[in-house]
Amino acid sequence: MIRVSVLYPMKEGTRFDWTYYTGTHIPMVGRKLGAALKAVSVERGLAGGAPGSPAPFVAIANLTFDSVPAFQAAFGPHAQEIMGDIPKYTSIEPIIQISDVQEGS
């Protein structure tokens, strides 16, 4: 399994519309990626590791797929529409990471 993480760094003066993100963007992504998307979770940053420190990320979305080729095949045809929707909910440029998921015991 692989995980595609979309991270939105916390930066002063940026905007992030949680209502649009969770109510419109994430459901649209799910519809577009279809059965290739095995799981999706959204995290809202609350705090950093040190007491009283701010969260380093406003939001993190984690999308799980069987493989990189499965992700690419599902995302490719919809990339322009999905990426084009970002300005509707945030002024933050997301960081995207693809990771191999190792399940622990």
C-alpha positions in Angstrom: 0.0 0.0 0.0 1.1 3.6 -0.6 -0.1 6.8 1.0 -0.3 10.1 -0.7 -0.1 12.8 1.9 -1.1 16.4 1.1 0.3 18.8 3.7 -0.8 22.4 4.1 1.9 24.3 6.0 0.8 26.8 8.6 1.8 30.2 7.5 0.6 33.6 8.9 -1.7 35.5 6.6 -3.0 32.4 4.7 -6.6 31.2 4.5 -8.1 27.8 4.7 -11.8 27.2 4.4 -12.5 24.0 6.3 -16.2 23.9 5.3 -15.4 23.9 1.6 -12.5 21.5 2.1 -14.3 18.8 4.0 -17.8 19.4 2.4 -16.9 19.8 -1.2 -13.2 19.2 -2.1 -12.6 15.9 -0.3 -15.9 14.3 -1.5 -15.1 15.5 -5.1 -11.6 13.9 -4.9 -13.2 10.7 -3.7 -15.6 10.6 -6.6 -12.9 11.3 -9.1 -10.4 8.7 -7.8 -13.1 6.1 -7.5 -12.3 2.5 -6.4 -8.6 3.1 -6.7 -8.8 5.2 -3.5 -8.8 2.7 -0.6 -9.0 5.1 2.3 -8.9 8.8 3.0 -8.5 10.7 6.2 -8.2 14.4 7.0 -6.3 15.9 10.0 -6.7 19.4 11.4 -3.5 20.7 13.0 -4.0 21.6 16.7 -0.6 22.1 18.1 3.1 21.4 17.8 5.2 19.0 19.8 6.3 21.6 22.4 3.7 22.9 24.9 2.1 26.0 23.5 3.6 25.8 20.1 1.5 26.1 16.9 0.8 23.2 14.6 3.3 23.0 11.7 0.4 22.2 9.4 -3.1 23.6 9.0 -4.3 20.3 7.4 -3.0 17.0 6.3 -5.0 14.7 3.9 -3.9 11.1 3.6 -5.1 9.0 0.6 -4.3 5.3 0.4 -3.9 3.3 -2.8 -2.6 -0.1 -3.7 0.4 1.2 -5.6 2.0 4.3 -7.2 0.7 3.1 -10.7 -2.8 2.8 -9.3 -2.6 6.3 -7.9 -1.2 7.7 -11.1 -3.9 6.0 -13.2 -6.7 7.3 -11.0 -5.3 10.8 -10.5 -3.9 11.6 -14.0 -7.2 12.1 -15.8 -8.5 14.4 -13.1 -5.3 16.1 -12.0 -6.2 19.5 -13.6 -9.7 19.6 -12.0 -8.5 18.5 -8.6 -5.5 20.8 -8.5 -7.6 23.6 -10.0 -10.0 23.4 -7.0 -7.3 24.3 -4.5 -7.6 28.1 -4.7 -11.3 27.8 -3.8 -10.4 26.7 -0.2 -6.9 27.9 0.5 -4.1 30.2 -0.4 -1.5 27.7 0.8 0.6 25.8 -1.7 0.4 22.1 -0.6 3.3 19.8 -0.2 2.7 16.3 -1.6 4.5 13.2 -0.5 4.1 9.6 -1.6 5.1 7.0 1.0 5.3 3.3 1.3 3.1 2.2 4.2 4.6 -0.3 6.6 2.1 -1.8 8.9 3.4 -2.3 12.5 2.5 -5.1 14.9 
